[in-house]
Amino acid sequence: MHSLSEFVFVRVLNQDPVLKTLTLLGTLPTDATAEATGSTQQAILLIEKTHFAAQSAESDITHRISELFSTGSNDIYHWWNAVLTSGQTNDPDLKMSVIFPATETHILKYSRQDRKMITETAQIYRNAVLPWIESQPKSRIQWVYNILDGLKETENILFRHSDPETGFIVLPDSKWDKRTLSSLYLLVISQRADIRSLRDLRTEHLPLLKTIRDKILALVPEKFPGVAEDEVRMFVHYHPSYYHFHVHITHVSAMVPGSTVGQSHLLDTIIDNIENIDPEYYAKASIRYALGVNHPVYGLVTGKKV
């Protein structure tokens, strides 16, 4: 991976003052010889302000304040902006991810866009959305198979259940800082390649869903003392960001993107709908969700050109 010193800014794609994130579009040299040829490709840089490290007398963040700027006061209340000195490796100020080379699809995905509530009927799914999902090249999720096959991120695997029908792996989500338990965020990826999304789930998949639920509820308190079983939230996105079945695991207090109504479906509710209401519940249901207007599915569902 190239040094970020070679990153050339093009424009801001998105920023979120609540989540404290910034997404930039730029370019990076294509390879080590690019300096001579001038060859570059597009890159997306995702930047997030990290959570404060656990505080102690030795790591008190007030020791890092180099400048204070008063913004006002009223009685006993005083407000300031502050500039900090450089942090330590165990207390970084920023977490960054790079997508390189970035395609136009990536740029659309990470660009600021309006979100709308839309309803996808079972018929629209079968006739328009499913053919689009099936047309997506497997190469788009090669990174998933790299993890499942033990080719990448082996050091991040927290747990592997190897049963061919109910197997899955657990690893930290890239959005978690791997230290703050109140923002715990893990990812479960199924070994099965035949489940693309919520829409594919049937009675035959209940053993997988229940195995994920039961093993995660036992695993998290064991791996992360301080997080109790009743503080674990498990949910599935629809539409997901990639079409290989996976489950999001977070601390119940964590404010993470996609955990709200309109995108997330609790794992326990999914199990109950299939087991007690209709084995083909998700094949038959009309599903209402929030979706960005740049997403190809938005146009398929609404008939509006993206």
C-alpha positions in Angstrom: 0.0 0.0 0.0 1.3 3.5 -0.9 2.1 6.0 1.7 -0.7 8.5 2.3 1.9 11.2 1.6 1.3 10.4 -2.1 -2.5 10.9 -1.8 -3.7 13.8 -4.0 -7.0 15.4 -2.9 -9.7 15.7 -5.5 -12.9 16.4 -3.5 -14.9 15.7 -0.4 -17.4 12.9 -1.0 -19.2 13.0 2.3 -18.9 14.1 5.9 -21.0 13.4 9.0 -20.7 15.8 12.0 -22.5 13.3 14.3 -20.4 10.3 13.5 -17.3 12.5 13.2 -16.4 11.0 9.8 -15.0 12.4 6.6 -14.7 10.7 3.2 -12.3 12.1 0.6 -11.8 11.2 -3.1 -8.2 11.5 -4.4 -5.6 9.6 -6.4 -2.6 7.4 -5.6 0.2 6.2 -7.8 -0.7 3.0 -9.6 2.5 1.2 -8.5 6.0 1.7 -7.4 7.1 2.8 -10.9 4.3 5.3 -11.2 6.4 8.2 -10.2 8.3 8.0 -13.5 5.2 7.4 -15.6 2.8 9.6 -13.7 0.2 6.9 -13.7 -2.5 7.2 -10.9 -5.8 5.7 -10.0 -8.7 6.9 -7.9 -8.7 6.3 -4.2 -11.2 6.8 -1.4 -9.9 7.8 2.0 -12.3 7.2 5.0 -11.4 9.1 8.1 -13.0 8.8 11.5 -12.2 10.4 14.8 -11.5 7.7 17.4 -13.0 7.3 20.8 -11.0 8.4 23.8 -8.8 5.8 25.3 -9.4 4.6 28.9 -8.3 7.5 31.1 -5.9 7.2 34.0 -3.5 9.5 35.9 -0.8 8.5 33.3 -3.0 8.9 30.2 -5.1 11.8 31.2 -6.0 13.6 28.0 -5.8 17.0 29.6 -2.0 16.5 29.6 -2.1 16.7 25.7 -3.9 20.1 25.6 -1.5 22.6 24.0 -3.9 25.5 23.4 -7.3 26.5 24.7 -9.8 28.9 23.1 -12.7 30.1 25.1 -16.0 30.1 23.3 -18.1 31.5 26.2 -19.3 31.1 29.8 -22.4 31.5 31.9 -22.3 31.2 35.7 -20.7 27.9 36.5 -20.5 26.8 32.9 -17.5 27.4 30.6 -16.9 26.3 27.0 -13.6 25.8 25.2 -12.1 24.5 22.0 -8.8 22.8 22.4 -5.7 21.8 20.3 -4.0 18.5 21.3 -0.4 17.5 21.0 0.5 14.3 19.1 -1.1 11.2 20.6 0.5 7.8 21.4 0.2 4.6 19.3 -2.2 3.2 22.0 -4.4 6.4 21.7 -4.6 7.5 18.1 -6.7 10.4 17.1 -7.9 9.1 13.8 -8.8 5.7 12.2 -8.5 5.6 8.4 -9.4 3.2 5.6 -8.4 3.3 2.0 -10.2 1.8 -1.0 -7.7 1.6 -3.9 -8.2 1.4 -6.7 -11.7 2.8 -6.3 -14.3 2.3 -9.0 -17.2 4.6 -10.0 -19.5 2.2 -8.0 -17.4 2.8 -4.9 -17.5 6.6 -5.5 -21.3 6.6 -5.8 -21.7 4.4 -2.7 -19.5 6.7 -0.5 -20.8 10.0 -1.9 -23.3 12.2 -0.1 -26.7 11.3 -1.2 -30.3 11.7 -0.2 -32.0 8.7 1.4 -35.6 7.8 0.7 -38.1 5.3 2.2 -39.2 2.9 -0.5 -41.3 -0.3 -0.5 -40.0 -3.4 -2.3 -42.8 -6.0 -3.0 -42.1 -9.6 -3.5 -42.9 -9.2 -7.2 -40.5 -6.3 -7.7 -37.8 -8.3 -5.9 -38.3 -11.4 -8.2 -38.7 -9.4 -11.4 -36.2 -6.6 -11.0 -34.0 -6.8 -7.9 -33.0 -10.5 -7.9 -31.8 -10.4 -11.6 -29.6 -7.4 -10.7 -28.2 -9.2 -7.6 -27.5 -12.3 -9.7 -25.7 -10.1 -12.3 -23.1 -8.9 -9.9 -19.6 -10.3 -10.5 -18.2 -12.6 -7.8 -15.1 -10.5 -7.9 -16.9 -7.8 -6.0 -16.9 -10.0 -2.9 -13.6 -11.7 -3.4 -12.4 -10.1 -0.2 -15.1 -12.2 1.6 -13.8 -15.5 0.2 -10.3 -14.4 1.0 -11.3 -14.3 4.7 -13.3 -17.5 4.6 -10.6 -19.4 2.9 -7.9 -18.2 5.3 -6.0 -16.2 2.7 -6.5 -12.8 4.4 -7.1 -11.3 7.9 -6.4 -14.6 9.6 -5.0 -12.7 12.6 -8.4 -11.1 13.1 -10.5 -14.2 13.3 -12.0 -14.5 16.8 -14.0 -17.7 16.2 -14.6 -20.2 13.5 -17.4 -22.8 13.3 -16.6 -25.1 10.5 -19.8 -27.1 10.0 -20.7 -27.1 6.3 -24.3 -26.1 6.9 -24.1 -23.9 9.9 -20.5 -22.7 9.7 -19.4 -19.1 10.1 -16.5 -17.0 11.2 -16.4 -14.0 13.6 -14.1 -11.0 13.3 -14.0 -7.4 14.4 -15.8 -5.0 12.0 -13.5 -2.5 10.5 -15.5 0.3 12.0 -14.7 -0.8 15.6 -11.6 0.6 17.3 -11.0 -2.8 19.0 -10.8 -1.3 22.4 -14.0 0.5 23.4 -16.5 -2.1 24.6 -19.5 0.2 24.5 -19.0 0.5 20.8 -18.2 -3.2 20.2 -18.8 -4.1 16.6 -18.2 -7.7 15.3 -19.1 -9.3 12.0 -20.4 -12.9 11.4 -19.8 -14.2 7.9 -21.6 -17.4 6.9 -19.6 -20.1 5.1 -22.6 -20.8 2.8 -22.4 -19.1 -0.5 -26.1 -19.8 -1.4 -27.6 -17.2 0.9 -27.3 -13.7 -0.5 -29.6 -11.7 1.7 -32.6 -11.8 4.0 -34.8 -12.6 1.0 -33.2 -16.1 0.7 -33.8 -17.3 4.2 -36.2 -20.3 4.7 -36.9 -23.0 7.3 -33.8 -24.9 6.2 -31.7 -22.0 7.4 -33.0 -21.9 11.0 -30.2 -24.2 12.3 -27.7 -21.7 10.9 -29.5 -18.7 12.3 -29.9 -20.3 15.8 -26.3 -21.5 15.9 -25.1 -18.0 15.2 -27.4 -16.6 17.9 -26.5 -19.1 20.5 -22.7 -19.2 19.9 -22.4 -15.4 19.8 -24.3 -15.0 23.0 -21.8 -17.4 24.6 -18.7 -16.0 22.8 -19.0 -12.3 23.4 -19.1 -12.3 27.2 -16.2 -14.8 27.2 -14.0 -12.8 24.8 -15.0 -9.4 26.1 -15.6 -9.5 29.8 -17.7 -6.5 30.7 -20.2 -7.1 27.9 -23.1 -9.2 29.2 -25.4 -11.5 27.1 -28.3 -9.0 27.3 -26.0 -6.2 26.0 -25.5 -8.0 22.7 -27.4 -6.8 19.6 -27.6 -9.0 16.4 -29.1 -7.8 13.2 -29.1 -8.2 9.4 -29.1 -5.3 6.9 -31.5 -5.2 4.0 -30.3 -4.2 1.5 -26.8 -5.3 2.6 -23.6 -3.7 1.4 -22.6 -7.0 -0.2 -24.6 -10.0 -1.1 -23.1 -12.8 1.0 -25.1 -13.6 4.2 -23.6 -11.9 7.2 -24.8 -10.7 10.7 -23.8 -7.6 12.5 -23.0 -7.9 16.2 -22.8 -4.7 18.3 -23.1 -3.6 21.9 -26.7 -2.5 22.5 -25.4 1.1 23.3 -23.3 1.4 20.1 -24.5 4.0 17.7 -23.4 2.5 14.4 -24.5 3.2 10.8 -27.3 1.0 9.6 -28.6 -0.1 13.1 -31.8 1.9 12.8 -35.3 1.0 11.6 -35.4 1.1 7.8 -32.2 -1.0 7.3 -31.7 -3.4 10.2 -33.7 -6.5 11.1 -33.1 -8.2 14.5 -31.8 -11.8 14.2 -34.3 -13.0 16.8 -37.2 -11.4 14.8 -36.0 -13.1 11.6 -36.0 -16.4 13.3 -39.4 -15.9 14.8 -40.9 -14.8 11.5 -39.7 -17.9 9.7 -40.4 -20.3 12.5 -43.8 -19.1 13.8 -45.4 -17.0 11.0 -44.4 -18.3 7.6 -41.5 -20.5 6.4 -41.3 -18.2 3.3 -41.9 -15.0 5.1 -39.1 -13.1 3.5 -39.8 -14.4 0.1 -43.4 -13.1 0.3 -43.1 -10.0 2.4 -43.2 -6.4 1.1 -40.1 -4.8 2.8 -39.9 -1.1 3.3 -36.5 0.4 3.8 -34.3 3.5 3.5 -32.0 3.6 0.6 -29.7 6.2 -1.0 -30.9 7.5 -4.3 -27.5 6.6 -5.9 -28.0 2.9 -5.2 -29.0 0.9 -8.3 -31.8 -0.8 -6.4 -33.4 2.5 -5.8 -34.0 2.9 -9.5 -35.2 -0.7 -9.9 -37.8 -0.4 -7.1 -39.1 3.1 -7.9 -38.7 3.1 -11.7 -36.7 6.4 -11.4 -33.4 6.7 -13.3 -30.4 6.7 -11.0 
